Amino acid sequence: MRRNMPVTLAQEQQIRAPGELAQRYARAFCDYLPAKGDNSETMQQVRALRDAIQGDPAFQAWLNDPRLNDDSARRIAEELANALHLDDALLRLIGVVGENGRLPELGEILEAVLLLDAKRRGIVPVEVATATPLTDHQRQQIQNTLTDAGYQHIVMTERQDSSLIGGMTVRVGSVLFDSSIAGRLTRLQNAMKGAA
């Protein structure tokens, strides 16, 4: 076994819950939205942008480019708004994030927005990542297990991640349950480092 097995980007994103900085931006953004209005379309746009960032390493590298300045941030916000048909509130969020030099954290901020919105609506977001598609039986088992654990109003999303090798990861809100083979190998590697 290799001594320094790298953690994939997908695994790193699953392990980390949004940090305090991302949560502050998320609270400010959600407070900016109309309290009694229907924000479902805005949240769909937030989800689409988050997925676009997570699914495209070139996009992530572009946001991480240290040469970006305030002018570039405004252009990026405008290009994203035009390409994804973003509403004014989301355009303003991207602009503020860019002006503050936080574009590398944009994906994490968008994740925090989605988690906060779900929490405010009483919904428990559950993300299941597997190396192969779930069967109906497996899907039902996961839902039953979460219901037995006391989680109500579950909204489950599924995605495939071949880097998990096998098994699955289940994120309930910001808590990760990792039973993937890649996760086990990482934990074994860490344990071996501690014993060395």
Secondary structure as UniProt FT lines:
FT   HELIX           9..15
FT   HELIX           20..32
FT   HELIX           40..54
FT   HELIX           57..63
FT   TURN            66..67
FT   HELIX           70..84
FT   HELIX           88..99
FT   TURN            100..101
FT   HELIX           103..105
FT   HELIX           106..120
FT   TURN            121..122
FT   STRAND          124..130
FT   HELIX           136..148
FT   TURN            149..150
FT   STRAND          154..160
FT   HELIX           162..164
FT   STRAND          168..172
FT   TURN            173..174
FT   STRAND          175..178
FT   HELIX           181..195
//
